[in-house]
Amino acid sequence: GDIFKLDGFTSRSLFDHYINFTLFLNDEQNGDEILQHDSRLMEGVNTQYLHPYKLFGQRARFLAGANFHDNQINVGLSGAISRNPFELTTKANAHVSNGAGYVQQGIDFLNGRLHLDGGLRIDYFRFGLRDRVDPVLGGTQDSGKVQPKANLAYTPTHKVPLTLHFNYGRGIASQDARGVVQRPESPRVSTTDFYQTGASFNLNRFSLSSDLFLIDRSNEQVYIPDDGSYEFRGPSRAYGFEAK
């Protein structure tokens, strides 16, 4: 009953974004059109192992896996007239790699009426930057992060298809490579803590579910149009409810 999965991918993208804000109001000769260039090559490999078994006489499932993603990115910012670039403002080669490993354990109790899950994931990021306009701004930085998760599902009785849920998980987002290297004192990885509690009712073709959720982000990512980069600027919180 064990399952082993292995997959890999590679992708290539090319994107030129032309932006024209105020036409020729600020510069009567050249205008203020800009070209934002982004081309990247991405490769990755993912592996996962799933093992169903008995733990303390109860039905259980163990899950383990690892990922590696690599990104080579060429970014640039230029002034342009009628989509013809004429003045280079920013040009850089960024190299961002991410390696991760995770484990998760699930187990049933009370004849399947109570299900518990717990997991842990560790990520390591490496940010490299080669600035083609000002080489002094280049360099490398790294960062690591741990993300836990926990899930609980409880069905009071098998006679009524009602299940109560509680879920917690942490997700992460990495900073722009230029922001990490050029502002090493700033956060390199942001975290998002997600809490959810609710109930679901499933009866043949009819289902009803509702939940309350809370989302805490350590930092919001903000775009800086002056050089086309991003940075993290302060925490945020969102909360609400769903019913369907």
C-alpha positions, 0 to 999 in steps of 0.5 A: 500500500506504500506510494512513492512519487517523483516528478520534475519540471522545467519552464521558460518565460519571457515577459515585456511589460510596457507602462505609460503613466502620464504620456508627455506631461513630465518630459515633453521630449521623451515622455515617461513610458517604461519597459519592464523586462522579465525573462526566467528559466525555472527547474524543479524536482519533487518527491513524496513517500506515503505509508499507510499502517497501524499505530497503537492499533489505529489506522494511520498514515505517514507522509514525507517528501522533499522539493528543490526549485531553481530560478534564473531570472533576468530583470531590467527597467528601461525608458522607452518611446513608442515601445522602443527602449532607449535608456537602461535604468536597471538590469540584473541577473537574479538566482533564487534556489529553494530546497525543502523537506517535510513530514506529516503524521495522521491517525484515526481514533474513536473508530474513525470519528476523530482524525488528527494530523500534524506536520512540519516543513523546513525551507532553505532559500538562497538569493544571488544577485549580479547587478549589470548596472552597478556591480557593487549592489550584487551579492548573496544572502540565504534564509531558512524557515520552519512551518508547522501544521495541525488538523483535527476533524471530529464526527460526534456520531456516525449516525449523523453526517456532521463533522467539526473541523479545526485547521492551522497551517503556516505558509511562506513567501520569499522576498525579491532577490534584489530586495534581499541582497540590497537591503540585507537588514530587511526580512527575507521570508514572510510567514502567513499563519492561517487558522480555521474552525468550522463544521460540515454536513454531507448527506448524499447530494446535499452538503452544507459547510461554514467556518470562521478564519483568521489570517496573520501575515508577518509582512506584506509585499510592496512593489517599488516602481522606482526600480521595479523591485519589491520589499516587505513592509509590516504585518497585516491581518484578515478575518471573516466567515464562509458559508456554502 
